[in-house]
Amino acid sequence: MPEPTEAPDVTALPDRTTVDGADERDTGFIDPVAMEDDPAQLFAGDTGTLDADVRRVLVRLLQRRFLVAERNRAQWRTLLENQQVVESRLHDLFVHLVVDHDRGVAYKRQVRSAELDVPVLLRDEPYSRAETLVLVHLRTVFQRERGAGEASVRVDVEELEATALTYFDPDDTNVATHQREIRAGIARLAKDGIIEEESAGRFRITSLVEIVLTNERLAELRDWLTSARAAQVAPDEAAEAER
C-alpha cells in the first residue's frame, strides 16, 4: 500500500517577489493574494489543510455508508494514498475508519467506550422487519453459492418476495401491504449497495452483505426466524446496522 502523503502546509509562504524584484520577506509586508491566485485556498476563508480530492473522500465517507473500490476507483486510490490523514480526521470525530482491502470497501463505525464520554455522531438505523427478512435470505444465498464456487450470485425479486412472505402470518390476508413492505426493503438494500439491479427484477448480491450481516449474526437470525415460523409468529425485530 502506498505511503500516505503529507498534508500540505498552507501556512508556508511560497517564494514570490514583488514587482520591483525585492524579496517580500525582506520588506516585512505581504501583498494580499486573491483566492483564485492562491492554490492552497479552495474557497474564501479556507483554513483547511487537505487537498480537494482528499476532502471529497472524507465527505463521501461521512455521507455514504460505504466507499466501494469497484465503483469509485479514483476515490479509493485517493483514500489509500491518504489513509492516515483521513483516519485522523475521523478520529477527531470519534469515528473509526475500516478499510477492507480484500473486499475493496471502506466504511465507518462509531467509537463507543465505557470509560470515555463519547458524543455520538452516527445514528443506529435498524432494518425493518421486511428488510431483515430479505437481508437474511440474501446472505444465505450468497454464502451457499460462494461455497459452491460461484463468482457472482444473483436473485430475482420474485424469489425474495416469496421467501420473505413465508415468515408472515399465513392467516393475515393483507398480503398486498406486506408485498409493498418487501419491495421497499429491496429498494433500500439496493440503495445501500448490498444488491445491484442488473436488469428489471434481477439483482446481483455484492460482498457488502457479509459486512452488514456477519456469520454469527446470520446464525442468530436464522434460529430466531425458524422459531418464529414454527410458532406462526411474524418477526418484528430488526438487524441493527450502523450508518
Secondary structure, 3 states (H helix, E strand, C coil): CCCCCCCCCCCCCCCCECCCCCEHHHHCCCCCCCHHHCCCCCCCCCCCCCCHHHHHHHHHHHHCCEEECCCCHHHHHHHHHCHHHHHHHHHCCCEEEEEECCCCEEEEEECCCCCCCCCCCCCECCCCHHHHHHHHHHHHHHHHHHHCCCCCEEEEHHHHHHHHHCCCCCCCCCHHHHHHHHHHHHHHHHHCCCEEEEECCEEEECCHHHHHCCHHHHHHHHHHHHHHHHCCCCCCCCCCCEC
